[in-house]
Amino acid sequence: MTQTTRTKSRPLPRLWIRPLLRRLDPYVPGEQPKIRGLIKLNTNENPYPPSGRVLAAIKAATDGRLRLYPNPTAQALREKLARLHRCKPENIIVGNGSDELLAMAVRCFVEPASRGVQRVQALVQFFAPSYSLYPVLAQIHGAVANPVPLDPDFALPGLPELKRGKQYNFNAALTFITTPNAPSGRGYRTGQLQEICQAQRGLVVLDEAYVDFADENALSLSLKYPHVLVARTFSKAYSLCFQRVGYLVGHAELISVLDKIRDSYNVNGLGQVAALATLDELAYYRANFRRIIATREQTSSQLSELGFQVLPSQTNFILARPPIDSAKNWLRKLRNRKILVRWFDQPSIRDYLRITVGTPQEAQALVKAVKTELS
């Protein structure tokens, strides 16, 4: 046995790794298929490609500039987004996907839990079930996670109900609200979100990753209230998962503080080029939104006719409770038929499958597979 082999077999000294990371349950992304021919309906990607002009812009940028650093603040993109949202570039920060910005918000606005720190200063609050990254971000930071149950139908509890309850904390340092909700797909009214934001004394991040598929959005709240930030992404609706570009909109002072901890050159140059070109092609993408919504409604109707309990969705996915057998077994059955969907082993959603809305052809393949399993 070589010295190298012996070294690899030895456990690392415990003092090298922070204790909280030894206990960390990491975020688990959806399966990335290694088998050809699988229909991928498990990670909420847009089934349609970027526009031809966006692809052309990316290809044209693969030239000598690859040796250069990109614009460090994504200035051109921030200016174009500011025009779109009728605000100032100072109200926007761009990140390596919205996930980076959610992590930055925790680092920026939440104290790690320690002696002398008030609990509310270390509190990362979110509704459950929602995006499973939130508790991971809290744990990485050494903060306190405060999951607040949604209503049984995944609706947001009303403001009077939140005030009567003991779990929701209006003084929490940072509260995430996923709107529309993931994984349920449920949309929330801007008026209800405004009521919660008005009552909240800590910061609020409205995570609008799926908002382009919804009836309404709450972006105006980030420009009306100084303690509200809205997170957006180019991944889900704009077919740029591969490039990782997201942004936050909010009060200029909050954005300035976030910018202090932003990694240098955090958004790659090709991502900036792609996002800029995307904003010139909004008509193309909005047509795709309508196609996805139409497929979502048709698929929901067809699965309902086959005995699935399908929840109303304002996203590009649906949450459906299958008949007869467990959702976990249905995950396996559909995978055996080369269709990937998502199942979460969490108490409130264990009986459901989350199914991305694909192309009409992919949706029909799903329905056909379900019919075959039920026959």
C-alpha positions as CSV (number, residue, x, y, z in Angstrom):
1,M,0.0,0.0,0.0
2,T,1.4,3.4,-1.0
3,Q,1.7,6.3,1.3
4,T,-0.9,8.2,-0.9
5,T,-3.4,5.4,-0.4
6,R,-2.8,5.4,3.4
7,T,-3.3,9.1,3.6
8,K,-6.6,9.0,1.7
9,S,-8.0,6.4,4.0
10,R,-7.4,8.5,7.1
11,P,-10.3,10.6,8.4
12,L,-9.7,14.3,8.5
13,P,-9.2,15.9,11.9
14,R,-12.5,17.2,13.2
15,L,-11.1,20.6,14.0
16,W,-10.6,21.3,10.3
17,I,-14.3,21.4,9.6
18,R,-16.8,23.7,11.3
19,P,-19.2,21.6,13.5
20,L,-22.3,23.0,12.0
21,L,-21.2,21.8,8.5
22,R,-20.7,18.3,9.8
23,R,-24.4,18.3,10.7
24,L,-25.5,20.1,7.5
25,D,-28.2,18.5,5.3
26,P,-27.3,20.1,1.9
27,Y,-29.7,21.2,-0.7
28,V,-30.5,18.4,-3.1
29,P,-31.0,19.4,-6.7
30,G,-33.2,17.4,-9.1
31,E,-31.7,14.4,-10.8
32,Q,-29.7,15.1,-13.9
33,P,-30.3,12.2,-16.3
34,K,-27.4,10.1,-17.5
35,I,-29.6,7.9,-19.7
36,R,-30.6,9.1,-23.2
37,G,-34.2,9.4,-24.1
38,L,-35.5,10.4,-20.7
39,I,-38.2,13.1,-20.7
40,K,-37.0,15.5,-18.0
41,L,-39.9,17.0,-16.1
42,N,-38.2,17.3,-12.7
43,T,-36.3,20.6,-12.5
44,N,-38.8,23.2,-13.8
45,E,-36.7,24.1,-16.8
46,N,-38.3,25.9,-19.7
47,P,-39.1,23.3,-22.5
48,Y,-38.4,25.9,-25.2
49,P,-34.9,27.2,-26.1
50,P,-33.7,30.8,-26.0
51,S,-34.6,32.9,-29.0
52,G,-32.4,32.6,-32.0
53,R,-31.1,36.2,-31.5
54,V,-30.1,35.3,-27.9
55,L,-28.2,32.3,-29.1
56,A,-26.6,34.3,-31.9
57,A,-25.5,37.0,-29.3
58,I,-23.9,34.4,-27.1
59,K,-22.0,32.8,-30.0
60,A,-20.8,36.2,-31.3
61,A,-19.4,36.9,-27.8
62,T,-17.2,33.8,-27.8
63,D,-14.2,35.7,-29.2
64,G,-11.1,37.3,-27.9
65,R,-12.9,39.0,-25.1
66,L,-13.0,35.6,-23.2
67,R,-9.6,36.5,-21.9
68,L,-11.0,39.6,-20.2
69,Y,-13.0,40.1,-17.0
70,P,-16.6,41.0,-17.5
71,N,-18.2,44.2,-16.3
72,P,-17.9,43.8,-12.5
73,T,-21.4,45.2,-11.7
74,A,-23.2,44.0,-14.8
75,Q,-23.9,47.7,-15.4
76,A,-25.5,47.5,-18.8
77,L,-27.8,44.8,-17.7
78,R,-28.8,46.7,-14.5
79,E,-29.5,49.8,-16.7
80,K,-31.7,47.8,-19.1
81,L,-33.6,46.1,-16.2
82,A,-34.1,49.5,-14.5
83,R,-35.8,50.7,-17.7
84,L,-38.0,47.7,-17.8
85,H,-39.0,48.0,-14.1
86,R,-39.2,51.8,-14.1
87,C,-36.6,52.2,-11.4
88,K,-32.9,53.2,-11.2
89,P,-29.9,50.9,-11.7
90,E,-29.1,51.6,-8.0
91,N,-32.2,49.6,-7.2
92,I,-30.9,46.5,-8.8
93,I,-28.1,44.0,-8.1
94,V,-27.3,41.1,-10.4
95,G,-26.1,37.7,-9.2
96,N,-24.9,34.3,-10.3
97,G,-28.5,33.1,-10.4
98,S,-30.9,34.3,-7.8
99,D,-29.6,31.6,-5.4
100,E,-26.4,33.6,-4.9
101,L,-28.5,36.7,-4.0
102,L,-30.6,34.8,-1.5
103,A,-27.4,33.6,0.2
104,M,-26.0,37.1,0.2
105,A,-29.2,38.4,1.8
106,V,-28.7,35.9,4.7
107,R,-25.1,36.9,5.1
108,C,-25.9,40.6,4.9
109,F,-29.0,41.0,7.1
110,V,-28.9,38.1,9.6
111,E,-26.6,37.6,12.6
112,P,-25.2,34.2,13.3
113,A,-26.7,32.8,16.5
114,S,-24.3,33.3,19.4
115,R,-24.2,34.6,22.9
116,G,-25.4,38.2,23.1
117,V,-27.3,38.1,19.8
118,Q,-31.0,38.4,20.2
119,R,-32.9,35.5,18.6
120,V,-34.8,37.7,16.2
121,Q,-31.5,39.1,14.8
122,A,-30.5,35.5,13.9
123,L,-33.9,34.4,12.6
124,V,-34.3,33.3,8.9
125,Q,-38.1,32.8,8.5
126,F,-39.9,31.1,5.6
127,F,-43.2,29.4,5.0
128,A,-43.2,25.6,4.7
129,P,-43.3,23.9,2.3
130,S,-41.3,26.3,0.1
131,Y,-37.9,26.4,-1.5
132,S,-35.8,23.9,0.3
133,L,-32.6,26.1,0.0
134,Y,-33.8,28.5,2.7
135,P,-33.1,26.3,5.7
136,V,-29.8,25.3,4.2
137,L,-28.7,28.9,3.9
138,A,-29.7,29.6,7.5
139,Q,-27.7,26.5,8.7
140,I,-24.6,27.4,6.7
141,H,-24.7,30.9,8.2
142,G,-25.2,29.6,11.7
143,A,-28.6,31.3,11.9
144,V,-31.9,30.1,13.3
145,A,-34.4,28.7,10.8
146,N,-38.1,29.4,11.5
147,P,-40.4,27.4,9.2
148,V,-44.0,28.6,9.4
149,P,-46.6,26.1,8.1
150,L,-48.8,27.1,5.2
151,D,-52.5,26.4,5.4
152,P,-53.4,22.8,4.5
153,D,-54.2,23.9,0.9
154,F,-50.8,25.7,0.7
155,A,-52.4,29.1,1.0
156,L,-50.7,31.8,2.9
157,P,-52.2,32.3,6.3
158,G,-54.0,35.5,6.7
159,L,-52.5,38.4,8.6
160,P,-55.0,38.0,11.6
161,E,-54.1,34.3,11.7
162,L,-50.4,35.1,11.7
163,K,-50.8,37.6,14.5
164,R,-52.8,35.2,16.6
165,G,-50.3,32.3,16.2
166,K,-47.1,32.0,18.2
167,Q,-44.8,30.7,15.4
168,Y,-44.7,33.6,12.9
169,N,-42.3,36.4,14.1
170,F,-42.9,39.9,12.7
171,N,-39.5,40.9,14.1
172,A,-37.5,38.2,12.2
173,A,-34.3,39.5,10.7
174,L,-35.2,38.1,7.3
175,T,-38.3,36.5,5.9
176,F,-38.5,34.7,2.6
177,I,-41.8,34.3,0.8
178,T,-41.9,32.2,-2.3
179,T,-44.5,33.7,-4.6
180,P,-45.8,31.9,-6.5
181,N,-45.1,29.1,-4.1
182,A,-42.8,26.2,-4.9
183,P,-43.4,23.3,-4.7
184,S,-47.2,23.7,-4.6
185,G,-47.5,26.1,-7.5
186,R,-50.0,28.2,-5.7
187,G,-50.2,31.9,-6.5
188,Y,-50.6,34.6,-3.9
189,R,-52.4,37.9,-4.2
190,T,-50.3,41.1,-4.1
191,G,-52.7,42.6,-1.7
192,Q,-52.2,39.8,0.8
193,L,-48.4,40.0,0.4
194,Q,-48.6,43.8,1.0
195,E,-50.5,43.2,4.2
196,I,-47.7,40.9,5.5
197,C,-44.9,43.2,4.3
198,Q,-46.6,46.3,6.0
199,A,-46.7,44.4,9.3
200,Q,-43.2,43.0,9.1
201,R,-40.5,44.9,11.0
202,G,-37.6,42.9,9.6
203,L,-36.6,42.5,6.0
204,V,-38.7,40.5,3.5
205,V,-37.5,38.9,0.3
206,L,-40.3,38.0,-2.1
207,D,-38.9,35.2,-4.2
208,E,-40.6,35.5,-7.6
209,A,-38.7,32.8,-9.6
210,Y,-41.9,31.6,-11.3
211,V,-43.8,34.9,-11.5
212,D,-43.8,35.1,-15.3
213,F,-46.3,32.2,-15.3
214,A,-48.6,33.9,-12.7
215,D,-51.6,36.2,-12.9
216,E,-49.9,39.0,-11.0
217,N,-46.6,40.0,-9.4
218,A,-45.4,42.0,-6.4
219,L,-42.5,43.9,-7.8
220,S,-44.0,47.2,-6.9
221,L,-43.7,46.4,-3.2
222,S,-39.9,46.4,-3.5
223,L,-40.0,50.0,-4.8
224,K,-42.7,51.1,-2.3
225,Y,-41.4,49.7,1.0
226,P,-37.7,50.1,2.0
227,H,-37.5,46.7,3.8
228,V,-38.8,44.6,0.8
229,L,-36.7,43.0,-1.8
230,V,-37.9,41.1,-4.9
231,A,-35.8,38.3,-6.4
232,R,-36.1,37.4,-10.1
233,T,-34.2,34.9,-12.3
234,F,-33.6,34.4,-16.0
235,S,-33.5,30.6,-15.4
236,K,-37.1,29.4,-15.3
237,A,-39.0,31.6,-17.7
238,Y,-36.2,32.8,-19.9
239,S,-34.5,29.5,-20.7
240,L,-31.1,30.5,-19.3
241,C,-30.5,27.9,-16.5
242,F,-27.2,27.2,-18.1
243,Q,-26.0,30.8,-17.7
244,R,-27.1,31.5,-14.1
245,V,-28.3,35.0,-14.0
246,G,-30.7,36.5,-11.4
247,Y,-31.3,39.8,-9.7
248,L,-32.8,41.6,-6.7
249,V,-34.8,44.8,-6.8
250,G,-35.1,47.0,-3.8
251,H,-34.2,50.2,-1.9
252,A,-30.9,51.6,-3.1
253,E,-29.4,51.5,0.4
254,L,-30.1,47.8,0.8
255,I,-28.7,47.1,-2.7
256,S,-25.6,49.1,-1.8
257,V,-25.0,47.1,1.3
258,L,-25.5,43.8,-0.6
259,D,-23.0,45.1,-3.2
260,K,-20.3,45.4,-0.5
261,I,-20.3,41.6,0.0
262,R,-20.8,40.7,-3.7
263,D,-18.0,38.6,-5.1
264,S,-15.9,40.4,-7.7
265,Y,-17.1,39.6,-11.3
266,N,-19.8,37.4,-9.9
267,V,-21.8,37.2,-13.2
268,N,-19.9,35.8,-16.1
269,G,-19.7,37.8,-19.3
270,L,-21.6,35.3,-21.5
271,G,-24.4,35.4,-18.9
272,Q,-24.6,39.1,-19.1
273,V,-24.6,39.0,-22.9
274,A,-27.4,36.4,-22.9
275,A,-29.5,38.3,-20.4
276,L,-29.1,41.6,-22.3
277,A,-30.2,40.0,-25.5
278,T,-33.1,38.3,-23.8
279,L,-34.5,41.7,-22.7
280,D,-34.7,42.6,-26.4
281,E,-36.8,39.5,-27.2
282,L,-39.6,39.7,-24.6
283,A,-42.3,39.1,-27.2
284,Y,-40.8,35.7,-28.0
285,Y,-40.6,34.7,-24.4
286,R,-44.1,36.0,-23.5
287,A,-45.5,33.8,-26.3
288,N,-43.7,30.9,-24.7
289,F,-45.2,31.7,-21.4
290,R,-48.7,31.5,-23.0
291,R,-47.8,28.1,-24.5
292,I,-46.6,26.8,-21.2
293,I,-49.7,28.0,-19.3
294,A,-52.0,26.4,-22.0
295,T,-50.1,23.1,-21.6
296,R,-50.2,23.4,-17.8
297,E,-54.0,23.8,-17.9
298,Q,-54.5,20.9,-20.3
299,T,-52.2,18.6,-18.5
300,S,-53.9,19.4,-15.2
301,S,-57.3,18.7,-16.6
302,Q,-56.2,15.4,-18.2
303,L,-54.5,14.1,-15.0
304,S,-57.6,15.2,-13.0
305,E,-59.7,13.0,-15.3
306,L,-57.4,10.1,-14.5
307,G,-57.9,10.4,-10.8
308,F,-55.0,12.7,-9.8
309,Q,-55.7,15.5,-7.3
310,V,-54.0,18.4,-9.1
311,L,-53.6,21.6,-7.3
312,P,-54.2,24.9,-9.1
313,S,-50.8,26.3,-10.4
314,Q,-49.5,29.7,-11.2
315,T,-46.1,28.3,-12.2
316,N,-44.5,26.1,-14.9
317,F,-45.1,23.0,-12.9
318,I,-48.0,21.2,-11.1
319,L,-48.2,19.4,-7.8
320,A,-50.4,16.3,-8.2
321,R,-51.5,13.6,-5.8
322,P,-51.6,10.3,-7.7
323,P,-54.4,7.7,-7.2
324,I,-54.2,4.2,-5.9
325,D,-50.5,4.0,-5.2
326,S,-48.0,6.1,-3.3
327,A,-46.3,9.1,-4.9
328,K,-42.9,7.5,-4.2
329,N,-43.9,4.4,-6.2
330,W,-45.3,6.6,-9.0
331,L,-41.9,8.3,-9.2
332,R,-40.4,4.9,-9.9
333,K,-43.1,3.8,-12.3
334,L,-42.7,6.9,-14.4
335,R,-39.0,6.7,-14.4
336,N,-39.2,3.1,-15.6
337,R,-41.2,4.6,-18.5
338,K,-38.4,7.2,-19.1
339,I,-40.2,10.1,-17.5
340,L,-38.5,12.0,-14.7
341,V,-40.6,13.9,-12.2
342,R,-39.8,15.1,-8.6
343,W,-40.8,13.6,-5.3
344,F,-40.0,15.2,-1.9
345,D,-39.8,13.2,1.2
346,Q,-41.4,15.9,3.4
347,P,-44.5,15.3,5.6
348,S,-46.8,17.9,3.9
349,I,-46.0,17.0,0.3
350,R,-45.0,13.3,0.6
351,D,-48.2,12.2,-1.2
352,Y,-47.6,14.4,-4.2
353,L,-45.4,14.5,-7.3
354,R,-44.1,17.8,-8.7
355,I,-44.3,17.7,-12.5
356,T,-42.7,20.3,-14.8
357,V,-44.8,21.5,-17.7
358,G,-43.0,20.4,-20.8
359,T,-43.8,20.7,-24.5
360,P,-47.3,19.4,-25.6
361,Q,-45.6,16.3,-26.9
362,E,-43.8,15.7,-23.5
363,A,-47.1,16.3,-21.7
364,Q,-48.9,13.8,-23.8
365,A,-46.2,11.2,-23.3
366,L,-46.7,11.7,-19.5
367,V,-50.5,11.3,-19.8
368,K,-50.0,8.2,-21.9
369,A,-47.6,6.6,-19.4
370,V,-50.1,7.3,-16.6
371,K,-52.9,5.7,-18.6
372,T,-50.8,2.7,-19.2
373,E,-50.0,2.3,-15.5
374,L,-53.6,2.7,-14.6
375,S,-54.9,0.1,-17.1
